[in-house]
Amino acid sequence: MRTQMLAAVLRARPATTRAAPRFIRMSSSAHGQETFEAFTERYVNFFENAEDLFEVQRGLNNCFAHDLVPAPSVVEAAIRAARRVNDFATAVRVFEGVREKVENNQQYQSYLDELKGVREELGISTVEELYRQ
């Protein structure tokens, strides 16, 4: 008898459907596109103030996620930050990220040439240089 009552109660309950939560990113037209100069300034400031490896790597992930190649000043700030937190591998990988973002080898070589003094100062070799040794 008890089983029959329970079955009747369960049948009488309305079926509830559980809706999946909505993850919507609201867009506002009040905010304009960030200029390349503002982007560069924002990331140079970020890397100059980064205090630990996690923060440096998070900044690199965010910076390289954009559909542009960071300016040499951003790359310099990033490699200085990586060396400041004593992570040589991340400093080398910054150049790997640049190599993947540029359109051709000439652009990559331009970055290497412009940052040659900083690379020598900090003792950073590119992957290509490491393989040649």
C-alpha positions as CSV (number, residue, x, y, z in Angstrom):
1,M,0.0,0.0,0.0
2,R,2.8,2.4,0.9
3,T,4.5,1.7,-2.4
4,Q,1.3,2.5,-4.3
5,M,0.9,5.8,-2.4
6,L,4.5,6.8,-3.2
7,A,4.1,6.0,-6.8
8,A,0.9,8.0,-7.0
9,V,2.6,11.0,-5.4
10,L,5.5,10.8,-7.7
11,R,3.3,10.6,-10.8
12,A,1.3,13.6,-9.6
13,R,4.4,15.9,-9.2
14,P,5.0,18.0,-12.2
15,A,8.2,17.2,-14.1
16,T,10.8,19.8,-13.6
17,T,13.3,20.5,-16.2
18,R,16.6,21.9,-15.2
19,A,17.9,24.5,-17.5
20,A,21.6,24.9,-18.1
21,P,23.0,28.1,-16.8
22,R,23.6,30.7,-19.3
23,F,27.1,32.2,-19.7
24,I,26.6,35.3,-21.7
25,R,29.2,38.0,-22.0
26,M,27.5,41.3,-22.4
27,S,28.9,43.6,-25.0
28,S,28.7,47.3,-24.7
29,S,29.1,49.7,-27.5
30,A,30.3,52.3,-25.1
31,H,33.7,50.8,-25.0
32,G,35.7,51.3,-28.2
33,Q,38.5,49.2,-29.6
34,E,41.8,49.5,-27.8
35,T,44.5,51.1,-29.9
36,F,47.8,49.4,-30.5
37,E,49.5,52.1,-28.4
38,A,47.1,51.6,-25.5
39,F,47.6,47.8,-25.8
40,T,51.4,48.3,-25.8
41,E,51.3,50.6,-22.8
42,R,49.0,48.4,-20.8
43,Y,51.2,45.3,-21.3
44,V,54.5,47.1,-20.7
45,N,53.1,48.4,-17.4
46,F,51.8,44.9,-16.6
47,F,55.1,43.2,-17.1
48,E,57.0,45.9,-15.3
49,N,54.9,45.3,-12.2
50,A,54.7,41.5,-12.4
51,E,56.0,40.0,-9.2
52,D,55.9,36.2,-9.7
53,L,56.2,33.6,-12.4
54,F,52.5,32.9,-12.5
55,E,51.7,36.5,-13.1
56,V,54.3,36.7,-15.9
57,Q,53.0,33.6,-17.6
58,R,49.3,34.8,-17.2
59,G,50.3,38.1,-18.8
60,L,52.0,36.3,-21.7
61,N,49.0,34.1,-22.3
62,N,46.7,37.1,-22.4
63,C,49.1,39.2,-24.5
64,F,49.7,36.5,-27.1
65,A,46.0,35.6,-27.3
66,H,45.2,38.8,-29.2
67,D,45.2,38.9,-32.9
68,L,48.4,41.0,-33.2
69,V,52.1,40.8,-32.7
70,P,53.2,42.7,-29.5
71,A,55.5,45.6,-30.0
72,P,59.2,45.1,-29.2
73,S,58.8,47.2,-26.1
74,V,56.2,44.7,-24.8
75,V,58.5,41.8,-25.7
76,E,61.4,43.5,-23.9
77,A,59.3,44.1,-20.8
78,A,58.1,40.5,-20.8
79,I,61.7,39.0,-21.1
80,R,62.9,41.4,-18.3
81,A,60.0,40.2,-16.1
82,A,60.8,36.6,-16.8
83,R,64.4,37.1,-15.9
84,R,63.4,39.1,-12.8
85,V,61.4,36.2,-11.5
86,N,64.4,34.0,-12.4
87,D,62.8,31.9,-15.1
88,F,65.1,31.5,-18.1
89,A,62.8,29.1,-20.0
90,T,59.9,31.6,-20.1
91,A,62.2,34.3,-21.4
92,V,63.3,32.0,-24.3
93,R,59.7,31.0,-24.9
94,V,58.7,34.7,-25.3
95,F,60.7,34.6,-28.5
96,E,59.0,31.3,-29.6
97,G,55.7,33.1,-29.2
98,V,56.9,36.0,-31.3
99,R,58.1,33.6,-34.0
100,E,54.6,32.0,-34.1
101,K,52.8,35.3,-34.3
102,V,54.8,37.0,-37.1
103,E,54.0,36.5,-40.7
104,N,57.4,35.7,-42.0
105,N,61.0,35.1,-41.1
106,Q,62.1,38.7,-41.9
107,Q,59.7,40.1,-39.3
108,Y,61.0,37.6,-36.7
109,Q,64.6,38.6,-37.6
110,S,63.6,42.3,-37.2
111,Y,62.5,41.5,-33.6
112,L,65.7,39.6,-32.9
113,D,67.8,42.5,-34.3
114,E,66.0,45.1,-32.4
115,L,66.2,43.2,-29.1
116,K,69.8,42.0,-29.6
117,G,71.2,44.3,-26.9
118,V,68.6,43.2,-24.3
119,R,69.1,39.5,-25.2
120,E,72.9,39.9,-24.7
121,E,72.4,41.8,-21.5
122,L,70.1,39.2,-20.0
123,G,71.9,36.2,-21.5
124,I,69.0,35.0,-23.5
125,S,69.5,32.8,-26.6
126,T,66.8,32.0,-29.1
127,V,65.9,28.3,-29.8
128,E,67.6,28.6,-33.1
129,E,70.8,29.8,-31.5
130,L,70.6,27.0,-28.9
131,Y,70.4,24.4,-31.6
132,R,73.3,25.8,-33.5
133,Q,75.6,25.4,-30.5
